[in-house]
Amino acid sequence: QIMNFTAKDVQALREKTGAGMMDCTKALTETDGDMDKAVDVLREKGLASAAKKAGRVAAEGVVVAYSDEANKVASMVEVNCETDFVAKNEKFVELANKIAVTVAEKNPTDVDALLAMTLSGSDETVSDAVQELFLVIRENMKVRRFVRVEGTVASYIHGGGSVGVLVSFDTDAADKAEFKEMGRNVAMQIAAMSPEYLSKDCISDDELAKMKSITIDSSLNKPESLPKPILKNLFDKAVNDKLFSDEDLAAYEEQKNNKFLFNFLSDKAVETLVELAMASKADIVANKIFAGAVDGRMKKQLKEVCLLEQAFVRSDLYDGDVAGYIADVAKKLGASIKATGFIRYAKGEGIEKKEENYAEEIAKMTGNK
C-alpha cells in the first residue's frame, strides 16, 4: 500500500483535531490522504476535540480593528511577522493600525489592491511602508487578510492582537453607551467561545444533515453511550452467536450488572459491539430512545457552535443565552437591537509553522545521520 500522505499531513491533522498520532495515521490511510475526510473520520470516532480545531496558532503578528463611527464603517486586519518580539514592536503595531484605517477609508477589493494603495496619512503605498519597516526590523512581514464592514459594528481585540472580532447590529440605539457596552460584551463572547454560526437559522439543511450523521456514527462507535435496551440487544447477539472470546464471555457474565463493565472487556470485544451496532444502524436510528439521545446531543452541539444560542459567558451581567442578553439590553433601552453577523480572526490560524528539528540539524552539522 503506497501512502498518499506525509508525516507533515499527520502532524497537521493532529493539530487540527487533537487526536493521537496512530489515530491520525489510520484516518489518513482510510481516506487516501484526504484531510477533510480524515477529520470527519476522526470526528465520527469521537476522537476529535473541537477545542483544538484551530491547532496551535502558527505565525506571529497582530490582528487590529478600526472603527469610524461617523461614517459607520469598521475594518479588521491581520499582519504577520516571524517572532512574537516583533509583534510587540511599536512601529509594527502602528503600521498595522494605519493599514486598518486605509482599509476602512479606501475599500480595497483584495490584499493586492490594498498593497498598491497609498497608506492612510502618508504619501507612500502600503507595500512600500511594509518594505521600509522590513529594512528596520529585518523580519519578514505580510499583510495576510482584512475585512471591511459597513453599518453599526462593535469590535473587540483580545490579548494584544491575538484574536479580533467585529459584530454587526441592526439597531436604533447605536449611539447609546449601554448599546456600545453590550456590543463589546458580545464581541468578547465571540473571541472567547469561537462560535461558527450566528444562529441555528444560518446552518444549511445539508450541514445539519452532516452534523446529524456524524453524531449518529460517533454514538454507534461508542457502545457504552448507547441506551441500555439497545446495548443489551447487542450483547445478547454477541453472546448467543459466540462473537466474543472466552475471556470476554466470562467477563461479561461476571460483570454485566456493573456500571464499569466496559473496563473489564477487551478492545476486541468493544470493536465487535461497534460492528454489530453499525450492522443494525437502521434499526437503532429508528429507535425512539436513541433518536431522542441524538436530538439531545445535536441541541447541545448547536448551543456550542451558534452564537445566539450559546450561554452568555458574563453570567454576572445576565444569566441565559446571548440572544436573551441582547434582548434584555434592548428592553432596558426601549430600543430594537438585532445581531446580524460577525467575523472572528485568530492570529496565525491555519498558517503552517516551520518546525525546528534540532536533533536533525546537529546530526547534519556533525555528519552523524
URPEPE-V109578 format. One record per pair of residues at least 6 apart in sequence whose ideal C-beta (glycine too) atoms are under 6 Angstrom apart, sorted by the first residue. I is the first residue (numbers start at 1). J is the second residue. Records with the same first field share a line. If there is no record, write none. Layout:
I=J, J
//
This chain:
4=32, 33
5=28, 33
10=24, 25
13=24, 38
14=24
15=55, 56
16=55
17=42, 48
18=49, 52
19=42, 47, 48
23=47
27=38, 41, 42
28=38
30=41
31=37, 38
42=48
43=214
44=214, 217, 218
45=221
46=218, 221, 222
54=346, 349
57=348
58=348, 351, 353
59=80, 348, 351
60=81, 83, 84, 87
61=79, 80, 81, 87, 347
62=87, 93, 96, 161
63=78, 161, 164, 345, 347
64=77, 96, 97, 100
65=76, 155, 157, 164
66=75, 100, 101, 104
67=74, 155
68=104
72=151
73=104, 150
74=149, 153, 155, 166
75=100, 103, 104, 148
76=147, 164, 166
77=99, 100, 146
78=144, 145, 345
79=96, 143
80=142, 144
81=87, 139, 141
82=139, 140
86=92, 137, 139
95=133
98=119, 120
99=126
101=120
102=119, 120
103=146, 148
105=120
106=117
107=148
108=114, 117
111=143
114=126
115=126, 127
116=125
117=126
118=125
119=126, 129
130=141
134=141
147=343
149=166, 168
151=168
152=169, 171, 174
153=166, 168
154=167, 183, 184, 187
155=166
156=165, 184, 187, 188, 191
157=164
158=191
162=347
163=191, 346
164=345
165=187, 190, 191, 344
166=343
167=186, 187, 342
168=340, 341
169=337, 339
170=338, 340
171=337
172=335, 336
173=179, 333, 335
176=333
178=333
182=329
185=314
189=313, 322
190=342, 344
192=313
193=310
195=305, 307
196=305
197=203, 305, 306
198=307, 341
199=306, 308
200=302, 306
215=294, 297, 298
216=294
219=225
220=277, 278
221=274
223=273
224=262
227=289, 290
230=284
234=273, 276, 277
237=276
238=244, 272
243=272
244=269
248=265, 266, 269
251=264, 265
255=261, 264
284=290
302=309
303=309
307=322
308=322, 323
309=321
310=322
311=321
312=318, 322, 325
318=325, 328
326=337
330=337
363=369
//
